[in-house]
Amino acid sequence: MMSAVSTPDDRIRIRTAHPDDAERLLSLWVMADAAPTSTDDGDAVDLLLRHDAASVLVADIDGSMVGCIVATWDGWRGNMYRLVVHPEHRRRSVASRLVAAGEERLQRHGCRRITALVLRDEPHAVGLWRAVGYDERPDMVRFVKTI
């Protein structure tokens, strides 16, 4: 009987994004069926990569982009969001390796607390963040204003 969970892929390489990764990131978000936001366009991703490309961590397998996470540091707290894994590469430790790499990056900056922004109605995403040690804060609400 086959397991529903594949074994971890030792070919996964985590790297920081390059300025020319913008279109590939946008394509990955679409393929992964990531919930669209107001900043899912080339201009916004180009701006992020010009401002702080090191905050965007990419998972590659044999030269193909299969996952990403944005791990930002504002000097006080860390934030992680936009954790995305290509559907054909899920359940192979890509997401947990990206989270670990994001945590390492933020710790190097002196970060002591990290917030992960996760859509509540995505049970697989909520489950992943719980599995890697994050707790939901029922006493907090996120407020957002698109400008």
N, CA, C and O atoms as a GROMACS GRO file, in nm:
protein
  588
    1MET      N    1   0.084  -0.117   0.000
    1MET     CA    2   0.000   0.000   0.000
    1MET      C    3   0.089   0.124   0.000
    1MET      O    4   0.184   0.131   0.078
    2MET      N    5   0.060   0.222  -0.086
    2MET     CA    6   0.141   0.344  -0.094
    2MET      C    7   0.097   0.444   0.012
    2MET      O    8  -0.021   0.457   0.044
    3SER      N    9   0.194   0.512   0.065
    3SER     CA   10   0.168   0.616   0.162
    3SER      C   11   0.116   0.740   0.092
    3SER      O   12   0.154   0.767  -0.022
    4ALA      N   13   0.030   0.816   0.158
    4ALA     CA   14  -0.021   0.941   0.101
    4ALA      C   15   0.084   1.050   0.106
    4ALA      O   16   0.073   1.151   0.037
    5VAL      N   17   0.185   1.030   0.186
    5VAL     CA   18   0.291   1.130   0.199
    5VAL      C   19   0.416   1.079   0.130
    5VAL      O   20   0.466   0.971   0.161
    6SER      N   21   0.467   1.157   0.036
    6SER     CA   22   0.590   1.120  -0.032
    6SER      C   23   0.709   1.145   0.059
    6SER      O   24   0.699   1.220   0.156
    7THR      N   25   0.819   1.083   0.026
    7THR     CA   26   0.940   1.105   0.104
    7THR      C   27   0.999   1.240   0.069
    7THR      O   28   0.976   1.291  -0.040
    8PRO      N   29   1.076   1.299   0.161
    8PRO     CA   30   1.140   1.427   0.132
    8PRO      C   31   1.232   1.416   0.010
    8PRO      O   32   1.293   1.312  -0.014
    9ASP      N   33   1.239   1.523  -0.064
    9ASP     CA   34   1.320   1.526  -0.186
    9ASP      C   35   1.454   1.590  -0.154
    9ASP      O   36   1.459   1.709  -0.120
   10ASP      N   37   1.563   1.514  -0.163
   10ASP     CA   38   1.695   1.567  -0.128
   10ASP      C   39   1.753   1.655  -0.239
   10ASP      O   40   1.864   1.705  -0.225
   11ARG      N   41   1.679   1.674  -0.348
   11ARG     CA   42   1.725   1.763  -0.455
   11ARG      C   43   1.682   1.908  -0.432
   11ARG      O   44   1.720   1.996  -0.508
   12ILE      N   45   1.603   1.933  -0.330
   12ILE     CA   46   1.553   2.068  -0.302
   12ILE      C   47   1.670   2.159  -0.267
   12ILE      O   48   1.751   2.127  -0.179
   13ARG      N   49   1.677   2.270  -0.335
   13ARG     CA   50   1.778   2.372  -0.306
   13ARG      C   51   1.704   2.502  -0.274
   13ARG      O   52   1.623   2.548  -0.354
   14ILE      N   53   1.733   2.560  -0.157
   14ILE     CA   54   1.672   2.686  -0.118
   14ILE      C   55   1.771   2.797  -0.149
   14ILE      O   56   1.889   2.788  -0.115
   15ARG      N   57   1.723   2.901  -0.215
   15ARG     CA   58   1.808   3.014  -0.251
   15ARG      C   59   1.728   3.143  -0.237
   15ARG      O   60   1.605   3.140  -0.227
   16THR      N   61   1.798   3.254  -0.237
   16THR     CA   62   1.729   3.382  -0.240
   16THR      C   63   1.688   3.411  -0.384
   16THR      O   64   1.752   3.365  -0.479
   17ALA      N   65   1.584   3.487  -0.398
   17ALA     CA   66   1.533   3.520  -0.531
   17ALA      C   67   1.629   3.616  -0.601
   17ALA      O   68   1.708   3.686  -0.538
   18HIS      N   69   1.620   3.615  -0.732
   18HIS     CA   70   1.695   3.706  -0.818
   18HIS      C   71   1.596   3.805  -0.879
   18HIS      O   72   1.478   3.774  -0.892
   19PRO      N   73   1.643   3.922  -0.918
   19PRO     CA   74   1.552   4.019  -0.980
   19PRO      C   75   1.479   3.966  -1.103
   19PRO      O   76   1.368   4.012  -1.132
   20ASP      N   77   1.536   3.870  -1.173
   20ASP     CA   78   1.470   3.817  -1.292
   20ASP      C   79   1.372   3.703  -1.260
   20ASP      O   80   1.322   3.638  -1.352
   21ASP      N   81   1.344   3.677  -1.131
   21ASP     CA   82   1.251   3.571  -1.090
   21ASP      C   83   1.105   3.617  -1.085
   21ASP      O   84   1.017   3.534  -1.061
   22ALA      N   85   1.077   3.743  -1.107
   22ALA     CA   86   0.941   3.796  -1.086
   22ALA      C   87   0.836   3.718  -1.164
   22ALA      O   88   0.737   3.675  -1.106
   23GLU      N   89   0.854   3.701  -1.292
   23GLU     CA   90   0.753   3.631  -1.373
   23GLU      C   91   0.738   3.485  -1.331
   23GLU      O   92   0.627   3.432  -1.330
   24ARG      N   93   0.848   3.421  -1.296
   24ARG     CA   94   0.841   3.282  -1.250
   24ARG      C   95   0.766   3.272  -1.118
   24ARG      O   96   0.690   3.177  -1.098
   25LEU      N   97   0.786   3.368  -1.029
   25LEU     CA   98   0.712   3.370  -0.903
   25LEU      C   99   0.562   3.386  -0.929
   25LEU      O  100   0.481   3.312  -0.873
   26LEU      N  101   0.527   3.481  -1.013
   26LEU     CA  102   0.386   3.502  -1.045
   26LEU      C  103   0.324   3.377  -1.107
   26LEU      O  104   0.211   3.341  -1.074
   27SER      N  105   0.396   3.311  -1.196
   27SER     CA  106   0.346   3.187  -1.257
   27SER      C  107   0.328   3.077  -1.153
   27SER      O  108   0.230   3.003  -1.156
   28LEU      N  109   0.424   3.066  -1.061
   28LEU     CA  110   0.414   2.966  -0.955
   28LEU      C  111   0.290   2.991  -0.870
   28LEU      O  112   0.218   2.897  -0.836
   29TRP      N  113   0.264   3.117  -0.834
   29TRP     CA  114   0.148   3.149  -0.753
   29TRP      C  115   0.019   3.108  -0.825
   29TRP      O  116  -0.073   3.057  -0.762
   30VAL      N  117   0.014   3.129  -0.955
   30VAL     CA  118  -0.105   3.089  -1.031
   30VAL      C  119  -0.117   2.937  -1.034
   30VAL      O  120  -0.225   2.884  -1.008
   31MET      N  121  -0.008   2.866  -1.066
   31MET     CA  122  -0.012   2.720  -1.073
   31MET      C  123  -0.049   2.658  -0.940
   31MET      O  124  -0.116   2.555  -0.935
   32ALA      N  125  -0.006   2.722  -0.831
   32ALA     CA  126  -0.033   2.669  -0.698
   32ALA      C  127  -0.170   2.711  -0.646
   32ALA      O  128  -0.208   2.675  -0.535
   33ASP      N  129  -0.243   2.786  -0.727
   33ASP     CA  130  -0.377   2.832  -0.691
   33ASP      C  131  -0.375   2.915  -0.564
   33ASP      O  132  -0.466   2.907  -0.481
   34ALA      N  133  -0.270   2.997  -0.549
   34ALA     CA  134  -0.261   3.086  -0.434
   34ALA      C  135  -0.367   3.194  -0.447
   34ALA      O  136  -0.391   3.246  -0.556
   35ALA      N  137  -0.430   3.229  -0.336
   35ALA     CA  138  -0.534   3.332  -0.338
   35ALA      C  139  -0.474   3.463  -0.390
   35ALA      O  140  -0.375   3.511  -0.336
   36PRO      N  141  -0.534   3.520  -0.493
   36PRO     CA  142  -0.478   3.644  -0.549
   36PRO      C  143  -0.494   3.762  -0.454
   36PRO      O  144  -0.590   3.771  -0.378
   37THR      N  145  -0.397   3.851  -0.461
   37THR     CA  146  -0.401   3.974  -0.382
   37THR      C  147  -0.379   4.093  -0.474
   37THR      O  148  -0.352   4.077  -0.593
   38SER      N  149  -0.390   4.213  -0.418
   38SER     CA  150  -0.375   4.334  -0.499
   38SER      C  151  -0.231   4.356  -0.545
   38SER      O  152  -0.207   4.442  -0.629
   39THR      N  153  -0.137   4.280  -0.492
   39THR     CA  154   0.004   4.297  -0.530
   39THR      C  155   0.056   4.183  -0.617
   39THR      O  156   0.177   4.166  -0.630
   40ASP      N  157  -0.035   4.106  -0.676
   40ASP     CA  158   0.005   3.995  -0.763
   40ASP      C  159   0.020   4.042  -0.907
   40ASP      O  160  -0.052   3.998  -0.996
   41ASP      N  161   0.115   4.132  -0.927
   41ASP     CA  162   0.144   4.174  -1.063
   41ASP      C  163   0.295   4.199  -1.075
   41ASP      O  164   0.365   4.211  -0.975
   42GLY      N  165   0.341   4.206  -1.197
   42GLY     CA  166   0.484   4.220  -1.222
   42GLY      C  167   0.546   4.340  -1.156
   42GLY      O  168   0.656   4.331  -1.103
   43ASP      N  169   0.477   4.454  -1.158
   43ASP     CA  170   0.532   4.576  -1.098
   43ASP      C  171   0.556   4.559  -0.949
   43ASP      O  172   0.662   4.597  -0.897
   44ALA      N  173   0.458   4.501  -0.879
   44ALA     CA  174   0.471   4.484  -0.734
   44ALA      C  175   0.582   4.386  -0.699
   44ALA      O  176   0.660   4.411  -0.607
   45VAL      N  177   0.589   4.275  -0.771
   45VAL     CA  178   0.693   4.176  -0.743
   45VAL      C  179   0.830   4.230  -0.781
   45VAL      O  180   0.927   4.206  -0.710
   46ASP      N  181   0.839   4.302  -0.892
   46ASP     CA  182   0.966   4.368  -0.928
   46ASP      C  183   1.012   4.462  -0.818
   46ASP      O  184   1.130   4.465  -0.784
   47LEU      N  185   0.919   4.541  -0.763
   47LEU     CA  186   0.952   4.634  -0.656
   47LEU      C  187   1.004   4.559  -0.533
   47LEU      O  188   1.105   4.599  -0.474
   48LEU      N  189   0.937   4.452  -0.495
   48LEU     CA  190   0.983   4.371  -0.382
   48LEU      C  191   1.124   4.319  -0.406
   48LEU      O  192   1.210   4.328  -0.319
   49LEU      N  193   1.148   4.266  -0.526
   49LEU     CA  194   1.279   4.208  -0.555
   49LEU      C  195   1.387   4.315  -0.563
   49LEU      O  196   1.502   4.288  -0.528
   50ARG      N  197   1.353   4.435  -0.606
   50ARG     CA  198   1.451   4.544  -0.606
   50ARG      C  199   1.477   4.594  -0.464
   50ARG      O  200   1.590   4.629  -0.429
   51HIS      N  201   1.373   4.597  -0.382
   51HIS     CA  202   1.384   4.647  -0.245
   51HIS      C  203   1.458   4.550  -0.154
   51HIS      O  204   1.548   4.589  -0.080
   52ASP      N  205   1.421   4.422  -0.160
   52ASP     CA  206   1.479   4.323  -0.069
   52ASP      C  207   1.463   4.182  -0.126
   52ASP      O  208   1.385   4.102  -0.074
   53ALA      N  209   1.537   4.152  -0.231
   53ALA     CA  210   1.528   4.020  -0.294
   53ALA      C  211   1.561   3.909  -0.195
   53ALA      O  212   1.510   3.798  -0.208
   54ALA      N  213   1.646   3.937  -0.096
   54ALA     CA  214   1.684   3.834   0.001
   54ALA      C  215   1.568   3.791   0.088
   54ALA      O  216   1.575   3.686   0.152
   55SER      N  217   1.460   3.870   0.092
   55SER     CA  218   1.344   3.830   0.172
   55SER      C  219   1.259   3.725   0.101
   55SER      O  220   1.173   3.663   0.163
   56VAL      N  221   1.283   3.705  -0.027
   56VAL     CA  222   1.209   3.605  -0.103
   56VAL      C  223   1.297   3.482  -0.118
   56VAL      O  224   1.401   3.486  -0.184
   57LEU      N  225   1.256   3.373  -0.056
   57LEU     CA  226   1.330   3.248  -0.064
   57LEU      C  227   1.258   3.156  -0.161
   57LEU      O  228   1.136   3.144  -0.159
   58VAL      N  229   1.336   3.093  -0.246
   58VAL     CA  230   1.283   3.009  -0.352
   58VAL      C  231   1.335   2.867  -0.334
   58VAL      O  232   1.451   2.846  -0.301
   59ALA      N  233   1.246   2.770  -0.356
   59ALA     CA  234   1.286   2.629  -0.358
   59ALA      C  235   1.296   2.585  -0.504
   59ALA      O  236   1.200   2.597  -0.580
   60ASP      N  237   1.412   2.536  -0.541
   60ASP     CA  238   1.436   2.484  -0.676
   60ASP      C  239   1.462   2.334  -0.668
   60ASP      O  240   1.526   2.286  -0.574
   61ILE      N  241   1.413   2.262  -0.767
   61ILE     CA  242   1.449   2.122  -0.786
   61ILE      C  243   1.495   2.108  -0.930
   61ILE      O  244   1.418   2.132  -1.023
   62ASP      N  245   1.619   2.070  -0.946
   62ASP     CA  246   1.677   2.053  -1.080
   62ASP      C  247   1.655   2.176  -1.167
   62ASP      O  248   1.626   2.164  -1.286
   63GLY      N  249   1.669   2.294  -1.107
   63GLY     CA  250   1.657   2.419  -1.182
   63GLY      C  251   1.516   2.470  -1.201
   63GLY      O  252   1.497   2.577  -1.259
   64SER      N  253   1.416   2.398  -1.154
   64SER     CA  254   1.277   2.442  -1.166
   64SER      C  255   1.230   2.498  -1.033
   64SER      O  256   1.251   2.437  -0.928
   65MET      N  257   1.166   2.615  -1.038
   65MET     CA  258   1.111   2.677  -0.918
   65MET      C  259   0.986   2.599  -0.875
   65MET      O  260   0.889   2.590  -0.950
   66VAL      N  261   0.989   2.544  -0.753
   66VAL     CA  262   0.878   2.463  -0.706
   66VAL      C  263   0.813   2.519  -0.579
   66VAL      O  264   0.711   2.467  -0.534
   67GLY      N  265   0.871   2.624  -0.522
   67GLY     CA  266   0.813   2.682  -0.402
   67GLY      C  267   0.877   2.815  -0.369
   67GLY      O  268   0.983   2.849  -0.420
   68CYS      N  269   0.809   2.890  -0.282
   68CYS     CA  270   0.865   3.017  -0.236
   68CYS      C  271   0.799   3.058  -0.105
   68CYS      O  272   0.691   3.010  -0.069
   69ILE      N  273   0.867   3.147  -0.038
   69ILE     CA  274   0.813   3.211   0.083
   69ILE      C  275   0.874   3.350   0.090
   69ILE      O  276   0.988   3.371   0.048
   70VAL      N  277   0.799   3.444   0.143
   70VAL     CA  278   0.851   3.578   0.168
   70VAL      C  279   0.872   3.588   0.318
   70VAL      O  280   0.778   3.570   0.396
   71ALA      N  281   0.995   3.617   0.359
   71ALA     CA  282   1.032   3.627   0.500
   71ALA      C  283   1.093   3.765   0.523
   71ALA      O  284   1.211   3.787   0.492
   72THR      N  285   1.013   3.856   0.576
   72THR     CA  286   1.057   3.995   0.590
   72THR      C  287   1.091   4.029   0.735
   72THR      O  288   1.041   3.968   0.829
   73TRP      N  289   1.176   4.126   0.747
   73TRP     CA  290   1.221   4.174   0.879
   73TRP      C  291   1.208   4.326   0.878
   73TRP      O  292   1.264   4.393   0.791
   74ASP      N  293   1.136   4.382   0.974
   74ASP     CA  294   1.119   4.526   0.980
   74ASP      C  295   1.206   4.590   1.088
   74ASP      O  296   1.191   4.709   1.117
   75GLY      N  297   1.294   4.512   1.147
   75GLY     CA  298   1.379   4.563   1.253
   75GLY      C  299   1.325   4.534   1.391
   75GLY      O  300   1.395   4.554   1.491
   76TRP      N  301   1.202   4.488   1.398
   76TRP     CA  302   1.140   4.458   1.526
   76TRP      C  303   1.080   4.318   1.525
   76TRP      O  304   1.099   4.241   1.619
   77ARG      N  305   1.006   4.286   1.418
   77ARG     CA  306   0.942   4.154   1.407
   77ARG      C  307   0.962   4.098   1.268
   77ARG      O  308   0.986   4.170   1.171
   78GLY      N  309   0.952   3.967   1.261
   78GLY     CA  310   0.957   3.900   1.132
   78GLY      C  311   0.818   3.863   1.087
   78GLY      O  312   0.729   3.836   1.168
   79ASN      N  313   0.800   3.862   0.958
   79ASN     CA  314   0.673   3.820   0.898
   79ASN      C  315   0.702   3.721   0.787
   79ASN      O  316   0.796   3.739   0.709
   80MET      N  317   0.622   3.617   0.780
   80MET     CA  318   0.634   3.523   0.669
   80MET      C  319   0.498   3.509   0.604
   80MET      O  320   0.395   3.494   0.671
   81TYR      N  321   0.500   3.515   0.474
   81TYR     CA  322   0.378   3.501   0.398
   81TYR      C  323   0.411   3.455   0.258
   81TYR      O  324   0.527   3.444   0.219
   82ARG      N  325   0.308   3.429   0.183
   82ARG     CA  326   0.319   3.384   0.044
   82ARG      C  327   0.396   3.253   0.033
   82ARG      O  328   0.475   3.233  -0.060
   83LEU      N  329   0.373   3.163   0.131
   83LEU     CA  330   0.430   3.028   0.124
   83LEU      C  331   0.351   2.951   0.019
   83LEU      O  332   0.231   2.927   0.035
   84VAL      N  333   0.419   2.913  -0.088
   84VAL     CA  334   0.354   2.848  -0.201
   84VAL      C  335   0.441   2.732  -0.246
   84VAL      O  336   0.563   2.744  -0.255
   85VAL      N  337   0.378   2.618  -0.274
   85VAL     CA  338   0.447   2.502  -0.330
   85VAL      C  339   0.368   2.453  -0.450
   85VAL      O  340   0.246   2.439  -0.444
   86HIS      N  341   0.438   2.428  -0.559
   86HIS     CA  342   0.376   2.375  -0.680
   86HIS      C  343   0.304   2.245  -0.644
   86HIS      O  344   0.360   2.163  -0.571
   87PRO      N  345   0.181   2.224  -0.693
   87PRO     CA  346   0.103   2.105  -0.656
   87PRO      C  347   0.175   1.972  -0.679
   87PRO      O  348   0.155   1.878  -0.602
   88GLU      N  349   0.258   1.961  -0.780
   88GLU     CA  350   0.328   1.836  -0.807
   88GLU      C  351   0.441   1.808  -0.707
   88GLU      O  352   0.497   1.698  -0.707
   89HIS      N  353   0.474   1.904  -0.624
   89HIS     CA  354   0.586   1.888  -0.530
   89HIS      C  355   0.543   1.901  -0.385
   89HIS      O  356   0.628   1.914  -0.296
   90ARG      N  357   0.414   1.898  -0.360
   90ARG     CA  358   0.365   1.906  -0.222
   90ARG      C  359   0.387   1.774  -0.150
   90ARG      O  360   0.398   1.668  -0.212
   91ARG      N  361   0.392   1.783  -0.019
   91ARG     CA  362   0.409   1.666   0.069
   91ARG      C  363   0.547   1.602   0.053
   91ARG      O  364   0.563   1.481   0.072
   92ARG      N  365   0.647   1.684   0.018
   92ARG     CA  366   0.784   1.635   0.002
   92ARG      C  367   0.882   1.720   0.081
   92ARG      O  368   1.002   1.719   0.052
   93SER      N  369   0.834   1.791   0.180
   93SER     CA  370   0.912   1.874   0.271
   93SER      C  371   0.954   2.008   0.212
   93SER      O  372   1.034   2.079   0.273
   94VAL      N  373   0.902   2.045   0.095
   94VAL     CA  374   0.938   2.175   0.036
   94VAL      C  375   0.893   2.287   0.128
   94VAL      O  376   0.972   2.376   0.161
   95ALA      N  377   0.767   2.285   0.171
   95ALA     CA  378   0.714   2.393   0.255
   95ALA      C  379   0.788   2.402   0.388
   95ALA      O  380   0.825   2.512   0.430
   96SER      N  381   0.809   2.290   0.455
   96SER     CA  382   0.877   2.296   0.585
   96SER      C  383   1.022   2.342   0.570
   96SER      O  384   1.074   2.410   0.659
   97ARG      N  385   1.087   2.308   0.461
   97ARG     CA  386   1.224   2.355   0.438
   97ARG      C  387   1.225   2.505   0.409
   97ARG      O  388   1.317   2.575   0.452
   98LEU      N  389   1.125   2.555   0.337
   98LEU     CA  390   1.116   2.699   0.314
   98LEU      C  391   1.092   2.774   0.446
   98LEU      O  392   1.153   2.878   0.470
   99VAL      N  393   1.002   2.721   0.529
   99VAL     CA  394   0.977   2.785   0.659
   99VAL      C  395   1.105   2.787   0.742
   99VAL      O  396   1.139   2.890   0.800
  100ALA      N  397   1.176   2.675   0.749
  100ALA     CA  398   1.300   2.670   0.826
  100ALA      C  399   1.403   2.771   0.772
  100ALA      O  400   1.471   2.837   0.850
  101ALA      N  401   1.414   2.782   0.641
  101ALA     CA  402   1.508   2.878   0.582
  101ALA      C  403   1.465   3.020   0.614
  101ALA      O  404   1.550   3.106   0.640
  102GLY      N  405   1.334   3.046   0.612
  102GLY     CA  406   1.284   3.179   0.649
  102GLY      C  407   1.316   3.211   0.794
  102GLY      O  408   1.357   3.322   0.826
  103GLU      N  409   1.296   3.114   0.883
  103GLU     CA  410   1.327   3.134   1.024
  103GLU      C  411   1.476   3.162   1.043
  103GLU      O  412   1.513   3.251   1.119
  104GLU      N  413   1.560   3.086   0.976
  104GLU     CA  414   1.706   3.108   0.986
  104GLU      C  415   1.743   3.248   0.940
  104GLU      O  416   1.822   3.316   1.005
  105ARG      N  417   1.686   3.290   0.828
  105ARG     CA  418   1.714   3.425   0.776
  105ARG      C  419   1.677   3.530   0.879
  105ARG      O  420   1.754   3.622   0.906
  106LEU      N  421   1.557   3.518   0.936
  106LEU     CA  422   1.509   3.618   1.031
  106LEU      C  423   1.589   3.614   1.161
  106LEU      O  424   1.617   3.719   1.219
  107GLN      N  425   1.627   3.497   1.207
  107GLN     CA  426   1.709   3.488   1.328
  107GLN      C  427   1.844   3.555   1.309
  107GLN      O  428   1.896   3.616   1.402
  108ARG      N  429   1.902   3.543   1.191
  108ARG     CA  430   2.030   3.611   1.163
  108ARG      C  431   2.019   3.762   1.177
  108ARG      O  432   2.118   3.830   1.206
  109HIS      N  433   1.900   3.815   1.156
  109HIS     CA  434   1.877   3.960   1.172
  109HIS      C  435   1.848   3.998   1.317
  109HIS      O  436   1.838   4.117   1.348
  110GLY      N  437   1.835   3.900   1.405
  110GLY     CA  438   1.804   3.927   1.545
  110GLY      C  439   1.657   3.912   1.580
  110GLY      O  440   1.616   3.946   1.690
  111CYS      N  441   1.580   3.861   1.489
  111CYS     CA  442   1.437   3.844   1.509
  111CYS      C  443   1.409   3.746   1.623
  111CYS      O  444   1.472   3.640   1.633
  112ARG      N  445   1.314   3.783   1.709
  112ARG     CA  446   1.274   3.695   1.819
  112ARG      C  447   1.129   3.651   1.810
  112ARG      O  448   1.088   3.561   1.884
  113ARG      N  449   1.052   3.712   1.722
  113ARG     CA  450   0.912   3.672   1.704
  113ARG      C  451   0.878   3.681   1.556
  113ARG      O  452   0.912   3.778   1.488
  114ILE      N  453   0.810   3.577   1.508
  114ILE     CA  454   0.771   3.572   1.367
  114ILE      C  455   0.620   3.554   1.359
  114ILE      O  456   0.561   3.474   1.431
  115THR      N  457   0.560   3.630   1.271
  115THR     CA  458   0.418   3.616   1.241
  115THR      C  459   0.405   3.552   1.104
  115THR      O  460   0.472   3.593   1.009
  116ALA      N  461   0.320   3.453   1.094
  116ALA     CA  462   0.291   3.390   0.965
  116ALA      C  463   0.148   3.428   0.925
  116ALA      O  464   0.054   3.403   1.000
  117LEU      N  465   0.134   3.487   0.809
  117LEU     CA  466   0.002   3.524   0.759
  117LEU      C  467  -0.053   3.406   0.678
  117LEU      O  468   0.005   3.367   0.577
  118VAL      N  469  -0.166   3.352   0.724
  118VAL     CA  470  -0.221   3.229   0.667
  118VAL      C  471  -0.372   3.248   0.648
  118VAL      O  472  -0.441   3.298   0.736
  119LEU      N  473  -0.422   3.208   0.531
  119LEU     CA  474  -0.566   3.215   0.509
  119LEU      C  475  -0.635   3.108   0.593
  119LEU      O  476  -0.603   2.990   0.584
  120ARG      N  477  -0.730   3.152   0.673
  120ARG     CA  478  -0.800   3.063   0.767
  120ARG      C  479  -0.875   2.951   0.694
  120ARG      O  480  -0.885   2.840   0.747
  121ASP      N  481  -0.927   2.978   0.575
  121ASP     CA  482  -1.007   2.878   0.505
  121ASP      C  483  -0.924   2.784   0.417
  121ASP      O  484  -0.977   2.721   0.326
  122GLU      N  485  -0.794   2.776   0.444
  122GLU     CA  486  -0.705   2.683   0.374
  122GLU      C  487  -0.653   2.582   0.477
  122GLU      O  488  -0.545   2.602   0.533
  123PRO      N  489  -0.729   2.475   0.503
  123PRO     CA  490  -0.692   2.383   0.612
  123PRO      C  491  -0.554   2.320   0.596
  123PRO      O  492  -0.487   2.296   0.696
  124HIS      N  493  -0.511   2.294   0.474
  124HIS     CA  494  -0.377   2.237   0.455
  124HIS      C  495  -0.269   2.337   0.497
  124HIS      O  496  -0.165   2.299   0.552
  125ALA      N  497  -0.293   2.465   0.470
  125ALA     CA  498  -0.197   2.568   0.510
  125ALA      C  499  -0.196   2.586   0.662
  125ALA      O  500  -0.089   2.593   0.723
  126VAL      N  501  -0.313   2.592   0.721
  126VAL     CA  502  -0.322   2.604   0.867
  126VAL      C  503  -0.253   2.484   0.932
  126VAL      O  504  -0.178   2.500   1.029
  127GLY      N  505  -0.277   2.366   0.880
  127GLY     CA  506  -0.215   2.244   0.934
  127GLY      C  507  -0.064   2.246   0.923
  127GLY      O  508   0.006   2.204   1.015
  128LEU      N  509  -0.012   2.295   0.811
  128LEU     CA  510   0.133   2.304   0.794
  128LEU      C  511   0.194   2.395   0.898
  128LEU      O  512   0.292   2.359   0.963
  129TRP      N  513   0.138   2.514   0.916
  129TRP     CA  514   0.194   2.609   1.012
  129TRP      C  515   0.187   2.554   1.154
  129TRP      O  516   0.280   2.575   1.233
  130ARG      N  517   0.081   2.486   1.187
  130ARG     CA  518   0.073   2.422   1.320
  130ARG      C  519   0.180   2.313   1.332
  130ARG      O  520   0.244   2.300   1.436
  131ALA      N  521   0.198   2.235   1.226
  131ALA     CA  522   0.295   2.125   1.229
  131ALA      C  523   0.439   2.174   1.246
  131ALA      O  524   0.522   2.102   1.301
  132VAL      N  525   0.468   2.295   1.200
  132VAL     CA  526   0.605   2.346   1.214
  132VAL      C  527   0.620   2.436   1.337
  132VAL      O  528   0.719   2.508   1.350
  133GLY      N  529   0.520   2.432   1.427
  133GLY     CA  530   0.536   2.494   1.558
  133GLY      C  531   0.474   2.630   1.578
  133GLY      O  532   0.504   2.696   1.678
  134TYR      N  533   0.388   2.675   1.489
  134TYR     CA  534   0.325   2.806   1.504
  134TYR      C  535   0.188   2.789   1.566
  134TYR      O  536   0.116   2.694   1.536
  135ASP      N  537   0.150   2.883   1.654
  135ASP     CA  538   0.022   2.881   1.722
  135ASP      C  539  -0.067   2.992   1.669
  135ASP      O  540  -0.020   3.104   1.644
  136GLU      N  541  -0.195   2.961   1.654
  136GLU     CA  542  -0.291   3.063   1.614
  136GLU      C  543  -0.320   3.153   1.732
  136GLU      O  544  -0.333   3.106   1.845
  137ARG      N  545  -0.332   3.283   1.706
  137ARG     CA  546  -0.364   3.381   1.809
  137ARG      C  547  -0.510   3.420   1.798
  137ARG      O  548  -0.544   3.508   1.718
  138PRO      N  549  -0.597   3.357   1.874
  138PRO     CA  550  -0.740   3.391   1.863
  138PRO      C  551  -0.772   3.530   1.916
  138PRO      O  552  -0.881   3.583   1.890
  139ASP      N  553  -0.680   3.591   1.991
  139ASP     CA  554  -0.705   3.723   2.048
  139ASP      C  555  -0.665   3.837   1.956
  139ASP      O  556  -0.679   3.953   1.993
  140MET      N  557  -0.616   3.805   1.835
  140MET     CA  558  -0.571   3.910   1.743
  140MET      C  559  -0.650   3.904   1.614
  140MET      O  560  -0.697   3.798   1.571
  141VAL      N  561  -0.664   4.020   1.555
  141VAL     CA  562  -0.729   4.035   1.426
  141VAL      C  563  -0.634   4.112   1.335
  141VAL      O  564  -0.567   4.204   1.380
  142ARG      N  565  -0.629   4.074   1.211
  142ARG     CA  566  -0.545   4.146   1.115
  142ARG      C  567  -0.632   4.246   1.041
  142ARG      O  568  -0.737   4.212   0.988
  143PHE      N  569  -0.586   4.371   1.037
  143PHE     CA  570  -0.654   4.475   0.962
  143PHE      C  571  -0.572   4.507   0.839
  143PHE      O  572  -0.450   4.517   0.847
  144VAL      N  573  -0.637   4.523   0.725
  144VAL     CA  574  -0.569   4.547   0.599
  144VAL      C  575  -0.638   4.661   0.525
  144VAL      O  576  -0.761   4.670   0.524
  145LYS      N  577  -0.560   4.746   0.464
  145LYS     CA  578  -0.613   4.850   0.377
  145LYS      C  579  -0.530   4.852   0.250
  145LYS      O  580  -0.410   4.875   0.254
  146THR      N  581  -0.594   4.828   0.138
  146THR     CA  582  -0.525   4.835   0.010
  146THR      C  583  -0.529   4.980  -0.036
  146THR      O  584  -0.635   5.042  -0.042
  147ILE      N  585  -0.412   5.033  -0.069
  147ILE     CA  586  -0.407   5.174  -0.111
  147ILE      C  587  -0.361   5.188  -0.255
  147ILE      O  588  -0.350   5.299  -0.306
   0.00000   0.00000   0.00000
